[in-house]
Amino acid sequence: MRYPVESFNEEERQLLAPHFTNLDRPVFALANLPETIKGALFARYSRYSGTLRQLYLEEFAADVPAGGRPFEGEEGERAAGIYERVFLGYGDDSIAQVGGAHIACEWVSNVLTKLLQRGRLAAYLEQSTRYIAYDSPVPESAGGGYRFYRDSDLGPEYERAMTELFEIYSRSLEEVQEWAAERWPRGDHEPERAWRSSIKAKALDLLRGLLPASTLSHVGVFASGQAYEQMVLRLMASPLPEARSYGAMILEQLKLVMPSFVARVDRPDRGGEWITYLEQRRESAERWVARLGLDRSDVSDTPSVELVRVDGDEDELLASSLFESSAAGEREISERLSALSPDERAQAIGELVGARLNRRHRPGRGWEAVRYRFEIVSDYGGFRDLQRHRMLTCQWQRLSPDLGAGVPDELREAGVAGEYERALEISRREFERLEAAGMPEAAPYALCLGYRIRYVLDMNAREAMHLIELRSAREGHPTYRAVAQEMYDRIEAVHPAIAAAISHVDSSREPRLERILSEIRTHRKRVEAVQRPAPSDAPPGVSALG
């Protein structure tokens, strides 16, 4: 393949070499440049007739000192000027997508981690409660004590309750590890290190429901300027003081590395109005919830997975899958498909998906023609893992004790179920105290991750395949494994050919998973019985249950 090759003199090469990964090929990366310089380069690029390297030499090289800058507190005036002229002057938000930054947010509560990770267009990494023990206090230099969010406004009762929860967790962790070591002794040829790791992981898995939502974690974020702007606005509009505090700190650090990308946040006519809009939107929702009496409901204290809506069918998925290879419109494609028998259409779906050797082999965008909306009740720990999926719509209600919490049967065998239940009660009482004290937004800090939460996952069939196959895997936590397996069963009931293509779902069972699945299915039967039409000879208004 032939393509034009640029030539540069020695002086130009010295200016370009530190910032472009090659000088003679049509594909290259930018390096050692401030984010605003990169953003301004691309902003100008769309209206410049030459190459990016020529543009850099002509309009930007003079603003970049030798070796570049580690951050942009004193960014080049030309770069900032070009960026702000395009972004702020013309309102071209796409320019804010071409620069990114890595931000670390440490010592954040599990309540705040969900707010940080709400945005779709970003990458997040978070410390795991399944693989990291939280029984050690933070260093004295960082304040000491167990790892939970502190605020003097929450009162000494809150601090005592959280400390007691962590003490129970710490004692139970040692006891459960001893029980697990006896329950699953090391095999003759099993490496001791691997065996000990598996025993510790089992104990952490069983006890993570004891940790309160105030447990502190570390979150790493990589996002574009546009995504960060939305994150900061969302945090600053939150009624949660911790969220507003971190929003201000994130903005402060972004000003050091990509100031022009977040310049609108501080402007009263831009960011100020935006934050007010978000606050008013939340207040309106709360007013209507109160007006309709939706702030309390008849609750069920069991986990559940309900398929509440399906948009599209297998024929629409098949037509959409054929569209890109076809020369006809979707209506004509659908008409041709209608002549096929159900078996032939199922065969076509299977062949178009292809031989998927592993779960990373996924079908094309035709699978996005079908959507599923699931309403789920699971423990908060499982919700945390499922909420991380980006390519879906996730909405969740406030964490409260109303939906109850379960106790793993293994903890009864280990002899710590009583302490686990005591921790849940301590947690519930502190939640109720904070709520009664007029701090409803802070009350969830007090609740253990074992308490349940109601949320919605709305996704297309392509994302459903990804989520179900990933989260049903044997090494996954029983809570979200149960949700994934039940989601698969509900899809199979309405779209068997689609379910057949979800071929890497792990349907294996283990005792704890079996119990959760049993609870989910008992709940489903109860709901279906209530919704079942009354017999024809029953008096009006009388259900089949009598």
C-alpha positions in Angstrom: 0.0 0.0 0.0 1.3 3.5 -0.9 0.6 6.7 0.9 2.2 10.1 1.0 5.3 10.5 3.3 6.1 13.8 4.8 9.7 15.1 5.0 11.1 17.4 7.7 14.4 19.2 8.2 16.5 18.5 11.2 15.1 21.4 13.2 11.6 20.3 12.5 12.4 16.8 13.4 13.7 17.9 16.8 10.5 19.8 17.5 8.3 16.9 16.4 10.1 13.8 17.8 9.3 14.3 21.5 5.6 14.5 20.7 4.8 12.2 17.8 5.5 8.5 17.9 6.8 8.5 14.3 7.4 11.1 11.6 7.0 9.0 8.4 3.9 6.9 8.7 0.2 7.8 8.4 -0.7 6.5 11.8 0.9 7.9 14.9 0.2 8.9 18.5 0.6 12.1 20.4 2.9 12.1 23.5 4.2 14.4 26.2 1.7 17.1 25.4 -0.7 18.9 27.7 -4.3 18.0 27.2 -5.3 21.5 26.1 -2.6 21.5 23.5 -3.9 18.1 22.2 -7.5 19.3 22.3 -6.7 22.5 20.5 -4.7 20.6 17.9 -7.7 18.5 17.0 -10.1 21.5 17.2 -7.9 23.3 14.6 -7.3 20.0 12.7 -10.9 19.9 11.5 -10.5 23.2 9.7 -6.9 22.9 8.5 -6.0 21.6 5.1 -2.6 20.1 6.0 -1.4 17.3 8.2 -1.4 17.3 12.0 2.4 17.4 12.2 2.4 20.4 9.8 -0.2 22.1 11.9 1.8 21.5 15.1 4.9 23.1 13.6 3.0 26.1 12.2 0.8 27.0 15.1 1.7 25.2 18.3 5.4 24.3 18.6 6.3 27.8 19.8 3.9 27.3 22.8 5.5 24.0 23.9 8.8 24.4 25.7 11.5 21.7 25.3 10.4 18.5 27.1 6.7 19.6 27.3 5.0 20.3 30.6 4.0 17.8 33.3 0.7 19.7 33.7 -1.1 22.7 32.3 -1.3 25.3 35.1 0.5 27.6 32.7 -0.8 26.3 29.4 0.2 28.0 26.1 -1.9 31.0 25.4 -2.3 30.1 21.7 -3.6 26.6 22.6 -5.9 27.9 25.3 -7.2 30.6 23.0 -7.9 28.3 20.1 -9.6 25.8 22.3 -11.8 28.3 24.1 -12.7 30.1 20.9 -13.9 26.8 19.3 -15.4 25.2 22.5 -16.8 28.1 24.4 -17.4 30.4 21.4 -19.0 28.0 19.0 -20.3 25.5 21.6 -18.8 22.5 19.8 -18.9 20.0 22.7 -17.3 17.3 20.6 -14.0 19.1 21.0 -14.2 18.3 24.7 -14.0 14.6 23.8 -10.5 14.6 22.3 -8.5 15.2 25.5 -8.6 13.0 28.6 -7.1 12.7 32.1 -6.5 10.1 34.8 -7.9 11.2 38.2 -7.6 9.2 41.4 -10.3 9.6 44.1 -9.2 8.1 47.3 -11.0 7.5 50.6 -14.4 7.8 49.1 -17.5 6.0 50.6 -19.3 3.2 48.7 -22.2 5.6 48.4 -20.0 8.1 46.5 -18.4 5.5 44.3 -21.8 4.9 42.7 -22.2 8.7 41.9 -18.7 8.8 40.5 -19.4 5.9 38.2 -22.8 7.0 37.0 -21.4 8.4 33.7 -21.2 6.0 30.8 -18.4 7.5 28.8 -15.5 6.9 31.2 -13.4 4.0 32.5 -13.4 3.2 36.2 -11.4 1.0 38.5 -12.4 0.5 42.1 -11.0 -1.4 45.1 -12.8 -4.7 45.6 -14.7 -5.7 48.7 -14.4 -9.3 47.6 -10.6 -9.6 47.5 -9.4 -6.9 49.9 -9.8 -7.3 53.7 -11.1 -4.2 55.5 -10.1 -5.3 59.0 -7.1 -3.1 59.3 -7.3 0.5 60.4 -6.1 3.4 58.2 -2.6 4.7 59.0 -2.5 7.1 62.0 -1.1 9.7 59.6 -4.4 9.5 57.7 -6.5 9.8 60.9 -6.5 6.2 62.1 -9.5 4.1 62.9 -11.4 1.8 60.6 -12.0 2.6 57.0 -15.4 4.4 57.0 -16.6 7.8 56.0 -16.5 10.3 58.9 -18.4 13.6 59.4 -18.9 15.3 62.7 -22.4 16.3 61.6 -23.4 12.6 61.7 -22.8 12.5 65.5 -20.8 10.3 67.9 -23.6 7.6 67.7 -22.8 7.1 64.0 -19.0 6.7 64.7 -19.7 4.2 67.5 -22.1 2.1 65.3 -19.7 2.0 62.3 -16.7 1.1 64.6 -18.8 -1.8 66.0 -19.7 -3.0 62.6 -16.0 -3.2 61.6 -15.1 -4.9 64.9 -17.7 -7.6 64.1 -16.4 -7.9 60.6 -12.8 -8.2 61.8 -13.6 -10.9 64.4 -15.8 -12.8 62.0 -13.2 -12.8 59.3 -10.8 -14.7 61.4 -13.4 -17.2 62.6 -14.8 -17.8 59.0 -11.3 -18.4 57.7 -10.7 -21.0 60.4 -14.0 -22.7 59.5 -13.3 -22.6 55.8 -9.9 -24.1 56.3 -11.5 -27.1 58.0 -14.4 -27.2 55.6 -12.1 -27.2 52.5 -8.8 -28.7 53.6 -5.8 -28.3 51.4 -5.3 -31.1 48.8 -2.2 -33.2 48.6 -0.9 -31.5 45.5 -2.4 -28.1 46.0 0.1 -25.2 46.6 -0.2 -23.8 50.1 -0.2 -20.2 48.9 -3.0 -20.8 46.4 -5.1 -22.7 49.0 -4.7 -20.0 51.6 -5.7 -17.4 49.1 -8.8 -19.3 48.2 -9.8 -19.7 51.9 -9.3 -16.0 52.5 -11.4 -15.2 49.3 -14.2 -17.4 50.5 -14.3 -15.7 53.9 -14.2 -12.2 52.3 -17.0 -13.2 49.9 -19.2 -14.4 52.7 -18.7 -11.4 54.9 -18.7 -8.5 52.6 -22.4 -8.0 53.4 -21.3 -6.8 56.9 -19.4 -3.8 55.5 -21.4 -0.6 55.6 -21.9 1.6 52.6 -19.7 4.1 54.5 -16.7 1.8 53.8 -13.9 3.8 52.2 -12.6 2.8 48.8 -10.3 4.1 46.1 -11.5 4.8 42.6 -9.4 5.5 39.5 -11.1 7.3 36.6 -10.0 7.9 33.0 -12.4 10.2 31.0 -12.6 12.9 28.4 -13.0 16.6 29.3 -16.7 16.3 28.4 -17.3 13.4 30.7 -15.5 15.1 33.6 -17.6 18.2 33.1 -20.7 16.2 33.5 -19.3 14.3 36.5 -18.4 17.5 38.3 -21.8 19.2 37.6 -23.6 16.0 38.8 -21.5 15.9 42.0 -22.0 19.6 42.7 -25.7 19.4 42.3 -25.9 16.4 44.8 -27.6 16.9 48.2 -24.8 14.7 49.6 -22.0 16.9 51.2 -19.3 14.3 50.4 -20.3 14.4 46.7 -20.1 18.2 46.6 -16.7 18.2 48.4 -15.2 15.7 45.9 -16.8 17.5 43.0 -14.9 20.6 44.0 -11.6 18.7 44.5 -11.9 16.9 41.1 -12.5 20.3 39.5 -9.5 21.8 41.2 -7.2 19.0 39.9 -8.7 19.1 36.4 -7.8 22.8 36.2 -4.2 21.8 36.7 -4.1 19.4 33.7 -6.9 20.4 31.4 -8.2 23.8 32.5 -10.0 24.8 29.3 -12.0 21.6 29.2 -13.8 22.5 32.5 -13.8 26.3 32.1 -17.6 26.4 31.8 -18.2 24.8 35.3 -17.3 27.9 37.2 -19.2 30.3 35.0 -22.5 31.4 36.6 -24.2 31.5 33.2 -23.0 28.0 32.3 -22.1 25.7 35.1 -24.1 27.7 37.7 -27.3 27.4 35.6 -26.6 23.8 34.9 -26.2 22.9 38.5 -29.5 24.8 39.4 -31.3 22.9 36.6 -30.1 19.5 38.0 -31.2 20.5 41.5 -34.6 21.6 40.3 -35.1 18.4 38.4 -34.4 16.3 41.4 -36.7 18.4 43.6 -39.5 18.1 41.1 -39.2 14.3 41.1 -39.3 14.3 44.9 -42.4 16.5 44.9 -44.3 14.2 42.5 -43.2 11.1 44.4 -44.6 12.6 47.6 -47.8 13.7 45.9 -48.4 10.2 44.5 -47.6 8.5 47.7 -44.7 6.7 46.1 -42.1 7.3 48.9 -43.4 4.1 50.6 -44.7 1.0 49.0 -45.7 -2.6 49.7 -42.3 -4.2 49.8 -41.2 -7.8 49.5 -38.2 -8.9 51.6 -36.9 -11.4 49.1 -34.6 -11.0 46.1 -36.3 -10.8 42.7 -35.6 -10.5 39.0 -38.6 -9.3 36.9 -38.6 -8.8 33.1 -40.9 -5.9 33.1 -40.7 -4.9 29.4 -39.5 -6.3 26.1 -39.1 -4.1 23.0 -38.7 -5.9 19.7 -38.7 -9.6 18.8 -36.5 -12.1 17.1 -37.8 -11.2 13.6 -36.7 -7.6 14.1 -33.3 -8.7 15.4 -32.9 -10.9 12.3 -33.9 -8.1 9.9 -31.5 -5.7 11.6 -28.7 -8.3 11.5 -29.2 -8.6 7.7 -29.5 -4.9 7.0 -25.8 -4.0 6.5 -25.2 -6.8 4.1 -28.4 -6.2 2.2 -29.3 -3.7 -0.6 -32.9 -3.6 0.5 -34.7 -1.6 3.2 -35.8 -3.1 6.5 -39.4 -3.4 5.5 -38.5 -5.5 2.4 -36.1 -7.6 4.5 -38.9 -8.3 7.0 -41.3 -9.3 4.3 -38.8 -11.8 2.9 -38.2 -13.2 6.4 -41.9 -13.6 7.0 -41.9 -16.4 4.4 -39.5 -18.5 6.6 -40.7 -21.0 9.1 -39.9 -20.5 12.8 -37.2 -23.2 12.6 -35.6 -21.5 9.6 -35.6 -18.1 11.3 -34.0 -19.7 14.4 -31.4 -21.3 12.1 -30.6 -18.0 10.5 -30.1 -16.3 13.9 -27.7 -19.0 14.9 -25.7 -18.9 11.7 -25.5 -15.1 11.8 -24.2 -15.1 15.3 -21.6 -17.7 14.2 -19.4 -20.1 16.1 -18.6 -18.2 19.3 -15.4 -19.9 20.7 -15.5 -17.7 23.8 -17.7 -15.0 25.4 -15.7 -12.2 23.8 -16.9 -13.2 20.4 -20.1 -11.1 20.1 -22.7 -10.6 17.4 -23.1 -7.4 15.4 -25.2 -4.3 16.0 -28.3 -6.0 14.7 -28.7 -7.4 18.2 -29.3 -3.9 19.4 -32.8 -4.0 17.8 -34.2 -5.9 20.8 -34.3 -4.5 24.4 -35.0 -5.9 27.8 -35.9 -4.0 30.9 -35.3 -5.9 34.2 -36.4 -4.7 37.6 -34.1 -6.3 40.2 -34.0 -6.6 44.0 -30.6 -7.8 45.2 -28.2 -7.0 48.0 -26.3 -3.8 47.6 -23.0 -5.6 47.1 -24.3 -7.4 44.0 -25.8 -4.2 42.7 -22.4 -2.5 43.0 -21.0 -5.0 40.6 -23.8 -4.9 38.1 -24.0 -1.1 38.1 -20.5 -0.9 36.6 -21.8 -2.1 33.2 -21.7 1.0 31.0 -23.6 0.0 27.9 -27.0 -0.1 29.5 -29.4 2.2 31.5 -29.1 1.6 35.2 -31.5 3.4 37.6 -31.5 2.7 41.3 -33.5 3.7 44.3 -32.2 4.9 47.6 -30.6 2.2 49.8 -32.8 1.6 52.8 -33.5 -1.4 55.2 -37.1 -1.8 53.8 -36.2 -4.7 51.5 -34.4 -6.6 54.2 -31.1 -8.6 54.1 -30.2 -12.2 54.0 -27.7 -14.2 56.0 -25.6 -16.8 54.1 -26.2 -20.3 55.4 -22.4 -21.0 55.5 -22.1 -18.3 58.2 -24.5 -20.4 60.3 -22.2 -23.4 59.8 -19.2 -21.2 60.7 -21.0 -20.1 64.0 -21.0 -16.3 63.2 -24.6 -15.9 62.0 -25.7 -14.4 65.3 -23.0 -11.7 65.1 -23.9 -11.1 61.4 -27.6 -10.5 62.4 -26.6 -8.3 65.2 -24.5 -6.2 62.8 -27.5 -5.9 60.5 -29.6 -4.6 63.4 -27.0 -2.1 64.5 -26.9 -0.9 61.0 -30.6 -0.6 60.6 -31.0 1.3 63.9 -28.3 3.8 62.9 -30.0 4.4 59.5 -33.3 5.1 61.3 -31.6 7.5 63.7 -29.9 9.5 60.9 -33.1 9.6 58.9 -35.1 10.8 62.0 -32.4 13.5 62.6 -33.2 15.0 59.2 -30.3 13.5 57.3 -32.0 11.1 54.8 -29.2 11.5 52.2 -26.5 10.4 54.7 -28.6 7.6 56.3 -27.5 5.0 53.7 -23.9 5.3 55.0 -25.0 3.3 58.0 -26.4 0.3 56.1 -24.5 -2.9 55.6 -23.9 -4.0 52.0 -26.1 -7.1 52.7 -29.2 -4.9 52.7 -31.2 -5.1 49.5 -31.9 -2.3 46.9 -34.3 -2.1 44.0 -32.9 -1.1 40.6 -33.5 -1.3 36.9 -31.2 -2.6 34.2 -32.4 -1.7 30.7 -30.2 -3.1 27.9 -30.2 -4.4 24.3 -29.8 -8.1 23.5 -26.1 -7.6 22.6 -25.3 -6.1 26.1 -27.6 -8.8 27.7 -25.4 -11.5 26.2 -22.2 -9.8 27.5 -23.6 -9.2 31.0 -25.2 -12.6 31.4 -22.1 -14.6 30.2 -19.7 -12.5 32.3 -21.7 -12.3 35.5 -22.8 -16.0 35.5 -19.2 -17.2 35.5 -18.4 -19.7 38.2 -15.9 -17.4 40.0 -18.5 -14.7 40.3 -20.3 -13.7 43.5 -23.5 -15.8 44.1 -25.7 -12.7 44.2 -25.0 -11.4 40.8 -24.6 -15.0 39.4 -28.2 -15.6 40.5 -29.3 -12.4 38.8 -27.5 -13.3 35.6 -28.9 -16.8 35.5 -32.4 -15.6 36.2 -32.1 -13.0 33.4 -31.1 -15.7 31.0 -34.1 -17.8 32.0 -36.5 -14.9 31.5 -35.0 -14.1 28.0 -35.2 -17.8 27.1 -38.9 -17.8 27.9 -39.7 -15.0 25.4 -36.9 -15.4 22.8 -35.5 -18.9 22.7 -33.4 -18.4 19.6 -31.7 -15.4 21.2 -31.1 -17.3 24.4 -29.6 -20.2 22.4 -26.9 -17.8 21.1 -26.0 -16.8 24.6 -24.0 -20.0 24.7 -21.4 -19.2 27.3 -23.8 -18.8 30.3 -22.6 -20.8 33.3 -25.6 -22.5 34.8 -23.6 -24.5 37.4 -24.9 -24.4 40.9 -23.6 -24.2 44.5 -25.5 -24.1 47.8 -25.6 -20.3 48.3 -26.5 -19.7 44.7 -29.3 -22.3 44.9 -30.8 -20.6 47.9 -30.9 -17.2 46.2 -32.3 -18.6 43.0 -35.0 -20.4 45.1 -35.9 -17.1 46.8 -36.1 -15.3 43.4 -38.4 -18.0 41.9 -40.6 -18.1 45.0 -41.1 -14.4 44.7 -41.9 -14.7 41.0 -44.5 -17.4 41.6 -46.1 -15.2 44.3 -46.2 -12.2 41.9 -47.6 -14.3 39.1 -50.3 -15.7 41.3 -51.4 -12.2 42.4 -51.5 -11.1 38.7 -53.4 -14.2 37.5 -56.9 -13.4 36.2 -59.7 -14.6 38.5 -61.8 -17.6 37.3 -64.7 -16.7 35.1 -67.2 -17.8 37.8 -65.6 -15.7 40.5 -67.5 -12.5 41.6 -66.1 -9.2 40.2 -63.1 -8.0 42.1 -62.2 -11.4 43.6 -58.9 -12.9 42.6 -58.1 -16.5 42.0 -56.4 -16.5 45.5 -59.7 -15.8 47.1 
